[in-house]
Amino acid sequence: VGAEADAQLGVPYSYGGTTPSGFDCSGFTRWVFSHALGRELPRTAAEQSALGTGVSLDELVPGDLLFWGSGSGVYHVGIYAGDGETDCSPPPPPGGGRVMRATFDYFAPDFAKRVID
């Protein structure tokens, strides 16, 4: 998962985007999991947040999904990269409109889910 996510760093943000020509946040996570693991994730961040098992932000492992918002108000998803960093596709601003790696100091998630066994 990490290698596939890293391969997409710098791809431009595109609302509704699901391919390396342009990703939105959930399109990015969906692409990475599909191409790295053959695992199909739902299309939206809110739908993806219903998957897996909740995990404390203190117990994250690379590949965990990170979410911003809560319940039906989940508005962003990224992939934990390790060392307090996330790979995600944020719209401009704050991310400049490209798939990027950011620290939690920059953009701290609200909760996480583990979807890899």
Buried (B, 14 or more C-beta within 10 A) or exposed (E): BBEBBEBBEEBBBBEEBBEBEBBBBBBBBBBBBBBBBEBEBBBBBBBBBEBBEEBEBEEBEBBBBBBBBEEEEBEBBBBBBEEBBBBBBBBEEEBEBBBBBBEBEBBEBBBBBBBBE
